[in-house]
């Protein structure tokens, strides 16, 4: 994430946006779900 920090410090918003998109695409391609545990806990309520 050094690239993102450098882009923000130099106010290169286009580079910062591209970095965020690239990291997100890598996470999604690998099948990682960063917030999966939180969403499952919310939907585990029993129905009446």
Secondary structure, DSSP 8 states (H G I E B T S, - for coil): -HHHHHHHHTT-HHHHHHHHHHHHHHHHHTT--TTHHHHHHHT-----
